[in-house]
Amino acid sequence: MHAFAEQRHGDLWSGVGLAATFAGGSTPSDLAAIRHSAGQHLGDLAQGTAFAAKARSHAGYVPEHSEVAMWALGDRSVADAARLASDVVSVAAEPGLPAYEVWRRQLRTHLVPADAARA
């Protein structure tokens, strides 16, 4: 992760959250290690988990590993995260930013885990 430019770390942690939640394959201790390793990027990690939750919910198939990862990395259920992702998509645009980035930012601000301040 540190081989990439600092300004890309948030995007990378978002991708880690998406992959861990959508694809699975992680044990609870793996998920705890991922959460710990995210450090100051816990909000980005949680935002990626919410994207996976939204995709799984939209598809109508939520495997157990997605629910486990959502709780471990985003402190909420897949259903709650998917609902939140839908709710914040209607936020007004910000000048100079693509709508997708505004959505990500809004989602991230609602998903910052309680332990983010300690990271």
C-alpha positions as CSV (number, residue, x, y, z in Angstrom):
1,M,0.0,0.0,0.0
2,H,2.8,2.4,0.9
3,A,4.3,2.1,-2.5
4,F,1.4,4.2,-3.9
5,A,1.1,7.9,-3.6
6,E,-0.5,9.0,-0.3
7,Q,-3.4,10.7,-2.1
8,R,-4.4,7.2,-3.5
9,H,-4.5,5.4,-0.2
10,G,-8.1,6.1,0.5
11,D,-9.1,4.7,-2.9
12,L,-7.0,1.6,-2.2
13,W,-8.6,1.0,1.2
14,S,-12.0,1.5,-0.4
15,G,-11.1,-1.3,-2.8
16,V,-9.9,-3.5,0.0
17,G,-13.3,-3.1,1.7
18,L,-15.2,-3.8,-1.5
19,A,-13.2,-6.9,-2.2
20,A,-13.4,-8.3,1.3
21,T,-17.1,-7.8,1.5
22,F,-18.1,-8.8,-2.0
23,A,-15.8,-11.7,-2.7
24,G,-15.2,-12.9,0.8
25,G,-12.5,-15.4,1.7
26,S,-11.5,-13.7,4.9
27,T,-11.7,-15.1,8.4
28,P,-13.0,-12.9,11.3
29,S,-9.3,-12.5,12.4
30,D,-8.3,-11.5,8.9
31,L,-11.1,-8.9,8.9
32,A,-10.0,-7.6,12.3
33,A,-6.4,-7.2,10.9
34,I,-7.7,-5.4,7.8
35,R,-9.6,-3.0,10.0
36,H,-6.6,-2.4,12.2
37,S,-4.3,-1.9,9.2
38,A,-6.6,0.7,7.6
39,G,-5.7,3.2,10.4
40,Q,-6.7,6.7,9.3
41,H,-8.5,5.2,6.3
42,L,-11.2,3.4,8.2
43,G,-13.9,5.6,6.6
44,D,-12.6,4.7,3.2
45,L,-12.6,1.0,4.1
46,A,-16.2,1.2,5.4
47,Q,-17.2,3.1,2.2
48,G,-15.9,0.2,0.1
49,T,-17.8,-2.3,2.2
50,A,-21.0,-0.3,1.7
51,F,-20.5,-0.4,-2.1
52,A,-20.3,-4.1,-1.9
53,A,-23.3,-4.2,0.3
54,K,-25.3,-2.1,-2.2
55,A,-24.2,-4.4,-5.1
56,R,-25.1,-7.6,-3.2
57,S,-28.4,-6.1,-2.1
58,H,-29.3,-4.9,-5.6
59,A,-28.5,-8.4,-7.0
60,G,-30.8,-10.0,-4.4
61,Y,-28.1,-12.3,-3.1
62,V,-26.3,-11.6,0.2
63,P,-23.9,-14.4,1.2
64,E,-23.0,-14.8,4.8
65,H,-19.5,-13.7,4.2
66,S,-20.8,-10.3,3.0
67,E,-22.8,-9.8,6.2
68,V,-19.9,-10.8,8.4
69,A,-17.5,-8.5,6.5
70,M,-19.9,-5.6,6.6
71,W,-20.2,-5.8,10.4
72,A,-16.5,-6.3,10.8
73,L,-15.4,-3.5,8.6
74,G,-18.4,-1.1,8.6
75,D,-20.2,-1.6,11.9
76,R,-23.6,-2.3,10.3
77,S,-25.7,-4.8,8.4
78,V,-25.7,-5.2,4.6
79,A,-29.3,-4.0,4.5
80,D,-28.5,-0.8,6.5
81,A,-25.4,0.0,4.4
82,A,-27.3,-0.6,1.1
83,R,-30.1,1.7,2.3
84,L,-27.6,4.4,3.3
85,A,-25.8,4.1,-0.1
86,S,-29.2,4.7,-1.7
87,D,-30.1,7.6,0.6
88,V,-26.9,9.6,0.0
89,V,-26.9,9.2,-3.8
90,S,-29.4,12.0,-4.0
91,V,-27.1,14.6,-2.3
92,A,-26.7,17.8,-4.3
93,A,-23.6,18.0,-6.6
94,E,-20.6,20.0,-5.5
95,P,-19.0,22.3,-8.1
96,G,-15.8,20.8,-9.6
97,L,-16.5,17.3,-8.3
98,P,-18.0,14.4,-10.2
99,A,-21.3,13.1,-8.8
100,Y,-19.6,9.7,-8.0
101,E,-17.0,11.4,-5.8
102,V,-19.6,13.4,-4.0
103,W,-21.5,10.2,-3.4
104,R,-18.4,8.5,-2.0
105,R,-17.6,11.4,0.3
106,Q,-21.2,11.6,1.6
107,L,-21.3,7.9,2.2
108,R,-17.9,7.9,3.9
109,T,-18.9,10.6,6.3
110,H,-21.9,8.5,7.5
111,L,-19.8,5.4,7.8
112,V,-16.8,6.4,9.8
113,P,-16.5,3.7,12.5
114,A,-16.5,4.6,16.1
115,D,-12.9,3.6,16.5
116,A,-11.7,5.8,13.7
117,A,-10.6,8.5,16.1
118,R,-8.3,6.1,17.8
119,A,-6.6,5.0,14.6
